Every structure is written in C-alpha cells, then in structure tokens.
Amino acid sequence: MIFSLNSLKYSKSCLRRLVISDKTYFKTTTRSQTTNILREKKYSDHFRFPIRTLSMPATAPELLSFINSTPTPFHLVTEAEKLLGNAGFSKLDEKDLWAVNKMIVPGGKYFYHRNLSTIVAFTVGSLYKPGGEFKVIGAHTDSPVLKVKPVSTKTAHGYVQVGVECYGGGLWHTWFDRDLTLAGCVVVEDGEGGFVRRLVNIKRPILRVPTLCIHLQSADERATFAPNKENNLTPILAMVEADLNNENKTKDKADKRHCSQLLSLLCEELKCEPQQIQDMELTLCDTQPGAVWGAGNEFLSSPRLDNQVHCYTGLSALLDHSNDISQDTGVSMLVCFDHEEIGSDSAQGAGSPIMSEAISRVVGCFDTSDEMLKVTIRKSFLVSADVAHALHPNYDHKHEKNHQPLLNKGTVIKTNQNQRYATNAETGFILRELARRGEVPIQEFVVRNDCPCGSTIGPIISAKVGIRTVDLGIPSLSMHSIRETMGCEDVTTNAKLFTTFYKEFGKLDQSCKF
C-alpha cells in the first residue's frame, strides 16, 4: 500500500492513527476532504512505509516513508537510485569514459554513486552550453550512530553482547532503553567464486542498552547521567546458553569475530550460510518508526532527520524539476555525501574530490579546456543543506535574542563570520531572493558569541572548489538524538525553496551585477 498524501497541506490538515484488530488506519482530513489509508501491520509495531514514487509537494508522511526505509547511507542511496531510475534517470559508472563515449548530452538525466553511500544525481538542461551554470544542492547521508566493531563477539555474566563503536557526536544517553536492531551491508561469497555486497535490515528489536536502575546508583550518578562510552554502551543480544546452542550448528564454519547468534540472524535475512559471510558494516538503529504528532499534527519526530531530511527534500526538488528541463540552460545537481558527521575527510566525503570531479567531468563532455571549467565554477552556486538549531522553549538562553528560529516558520539561513558556515552577503541575498520568488518563509541563525558553533560541508566544498555557497537548513530540536524533531510545514516549504533554486537561479544570477 502506498502511503502518499501529496495534495495535503499541513497547516490545514489533521492526521490520526487508529488501530483496529491487526490493521492500522491513518485518517487525514483537510477541511471537507477525507482520505483513509489502510495498511497491514507487520513486525509488531516496527514497520516501514513503502513508497513507489516521489513527487512534489514533499510532505511529512512521505519523508517518514523515505526515512523508515533508509536505516543506513547504503539504503538511502539504494532507495534514491530506485526513485531516480523510475523517473527516467540513467545510471553512470565512474569507471567509464563519459566524454569519449558521449554519455552525457543536453536534456539528459543521470546519477551515479560512490561506495553506495554517496550519490550524485543531475539533469543537463536542454539549452545547456559549455560555461552554463551548475546549481548544486549538497547534503549528507550519515548520522551519529553506534556501529558494530570488526571483532564484535563479547560475553559478560551470562549475556551475549555486541561490541560497538561510537560514530560521530551522538547524544548517546538517548540510545538507552530503546528497541534496537541492525542494518547495513554484508560482503557475501556468491557460491561461484565471486563476492557481492548485500544490504540487510532486520525489522524487529534484537538489541537493547539497558540503564542501571536508580537503586544501584550513587547520589552523584543520579544527579549526572554520564555513561562511559566504552563500558556502558554495549548492547545485549542474547543469553549465553542460546548462543552456545546456536554455535554447535555453525561450528568451524563461521567467522569467529562475531557471535554465532548474530551470524544466524544475518543468514536468516540474507538466505545464505554462515561461511558465506566474509565481512560486514552494520549500524544499530531504532526500530520505532517516525511519527507525526502534536495537537494539530504540526510536528514530526524520527531517527536520522539530520540529515536525511535534506537528502529527501533535495531529491524531491530534483525529481520535480526534471519533469521539464526544456528551457534550462544549466546543470541541476544533487550530491549527498557520506561521513559529514566525522569531518568529511574520506574517499566519499565532502572533503574528497567528488564535487570538483562531478563538475569537471560533466563540463568535459562538452568542452575540455581548463578555462571553461573555471568559468563554469564562477557561474555556479552550492546550497549546503544541513539541519539548523531551532529555539528550545526550555533553554531559550542558548540562542542569540535576534536569531531564534522556530519550527514551521521556514528554512534557516546560517551565518558565521568565522566561516563555520559559508554564507556571505552575496550568497545570502541570492537565497533570500529565491525564497521571495518561491513565496516561502526564511529565518536567520547566528550562534551566540559565548557558544561554540558547529559546521557543515559548506565551508569544506567552497574552500576546495571555489564555488559560491550558502548554508541553510530546516530547524530542528534534539539534534543528534536517536530521535529528532522538526515541523511538518518546513518539509514542504524547504522542498519548494529547492525547486525554486533549480528553476530560477540562472535568471536571478544574470540580473546580479556583482
């Protein structure tokens, strides 16, 4: 069943969940319009919302559909590729000779990935000529998570546990007492002497990190919950007896770096034998699906909103724009990078040559001169999209008084004169003017002088490529928690802003005399 409410506007809508027997109903009303969506429940309350197509306007339920099906960057890129393929985009391979084989032409739509965790998608306008502008939206696919260690087998006092490593700067206390599972990729021997990478997503709770009961805590421990990340974050998987029984079945066949119970779960999902599993990159994730909530259903909460939300709104905008590129003189591009949460310095991060190579290889299909590439970069523009800090009603003193973004009040332009964000007067003006033309609200954020400031892929790419850049994002609460929160209306207006960027930037830039 497809869960799609494209025509509904959340400022005038109501969403409520009804559970009757083994069915779940979602009833959405907009004034006199009522839509009933019936979906069978699977895996207890731990299910996903499957989606088949993605079209404007973007909505909160479709965002949740997307995120619930993309527990890791690998799944996000795979899901994006399906949507792009369904929209008529052609898949490229970085190993091929694009220019020699004339693989890119005006009016074409293309995508490719690196490591299955970073994706580049773009359209070439039908009126594109060498030197035409590149309109780029950049986001990131990764989030702060717990990842399974290379040697994860671990036991303690009768419990089978899984060794995990902290990835990024998570609010790790929010991972306690959650129904957790595993997702990621596994390298499997295919039975014919070759090896394949298979995706896995176990859709039921199998892990938990329990908190210590209050009666066993000292007064200091009660006052400040500060778990040791090495000792106190290790999740429980099973009892030792269960693992020993299972180990007898896989003895001398399986990888001893991981417990037999974990390998059996993977084999069950992948329909393979333990000895076929060669390696893995697995992430712990919350099994509770995202939800729309609030008295007026104005909020949504979900894992991985930072920064899958902008992968979704950017993808939605690109797909919408791709419906008609007959009058487009430029290249409209979406790049979703891996490894932003750990600094972007990797082969598939924003600190790699991916961005510069994407521009140079496309331009090289039409003109191979170095000067034309430099002209193209000077005409181009990057929107660095990453979630912003909304004002917290219980901690309002953490925001500068003139820069207090609110949920459902629009996308936030982020500025920092110390270049933690790449926004300047020129790029900030262009974004504000695009927002005016798109009739979408905009807010402003500057960090307090007495607070540290985070950063994004914006300064990294602008410094390496030399492209004009603005930093922006949808405002959110609980950033880097296992479940984050934002406003439903901001999802739709952000996607509309991105669509306006793709359609209007070229004309706007030509009118600017600076």
Buried (B, 14 or more C-beta within 10 A) or exposed (E): EEBBBBEBEBEEBBBEEEEEEEEBEBEBBBEEEEBEBEBEEEEEEBBBBEBEEBBBBBBBBBBBBBBBBBBBBBBBBBBBBBBBEEBEBEEBEEEEEBBEEEBBEBEBBBBBBBBBBBBBBBBBBBBBEBBBBBBBBBBBBBBBBBBBBEEBBBBEEEBBBBBBBBBBEBBBBBBBEBBBBBBBBBBBBEEEEEEEBBBBBBBEBBBBBEEEEEEEEEEEEEEEEEBEBEEBBBBBBBBBEBBEEBBEEBEEEBBEBBBBBBBBBBBEBBEBBBBBBEEBBBBBBBBBBBBBBBEBBBBBBBBBBBBBBBBBBBBBBBBBBBEEBEEBBBBBBBBBBBBBBBEBEBEBBBBBEBBBBBBBBBBBBBBEEEEBBEBBBEBBBBBBBBBBBBBEEEEEEBBBEEBBBBBBBBBBBBBBEEBBBBBBEEBBBBBBBBBEBBEBEBBBBBBEEEEEBBBBBBBBBBEBBEBBBBBBBBBBBBBBBBBBBBBBBBBBBBBBBBBBBBBBBBEBBEEEEE
